[in-house]
Amino acid sequence: MERVADVLRAKYPQFNTIGPNRSIHDALHQMHCENVDHLIVLDDERFVGLLTEHGITEKIIYRSRDLDTATVKEFMTTYLPVATFNDSLEQCMQLMERHNTRFIAVYDRFDFMGVVSSHDLMKQALNKRKATFEEQEEQYPWDY
């Protein structure tokens, strides 16, 4: 059974980080340049939250926040479900479903290890399925 550690190993290291006191304008620019939909918010190497495009959009539209003066701290999500290195991918999917989120913070004891997204889990599942089909194709002696 695949574990969260396998997913993090495949995407490690995660460079999409930002500080809580940076401006939202800087964060959006960084997201665009790195082609990501979220940034991990670290304060002195300590995980404090997650900034997502969805979170920014929601606060701009429904709470009428101004981008020129807003900081990451005002827009980040501080509540995320937590998984451990040894949790299975199925457990992560269940956590995401239960908490209605697309992201999970991963810890190894008290050390923050990274963030796993629903996209990461889907990608891992598809890669495993592809490998399974390739193994089955090798069973036949003929070629199409």
C-alpha angles and dihedrals in degrees: 000000000000120000136208088252089065092055093048092048089055094053100032131154103047111203098170095104133132138179122252094239096055119108123260088236089060091046093052090048090051092048090052094048094046093040094230133133096215142036126208109232112220127180110195091338090308119120110241104161151315129267115207134181088238092054092050093048093048094051093046096049103034101030100034096232120176115234096207096067102023123109131209090251090064094051104036126105112238097181115077130149113251129228130183130229091257098050116114123243088246090057089051092051090050091050091051091049094047094049096035094233138126097215137061128190113228123212134181101208101308097338118102109231104177146280127290119203132200086248090058091051092048091049091050092049092049092049090052091047091049091051090050092053092047090054091051092050091057091062093075121077096209127078127215 
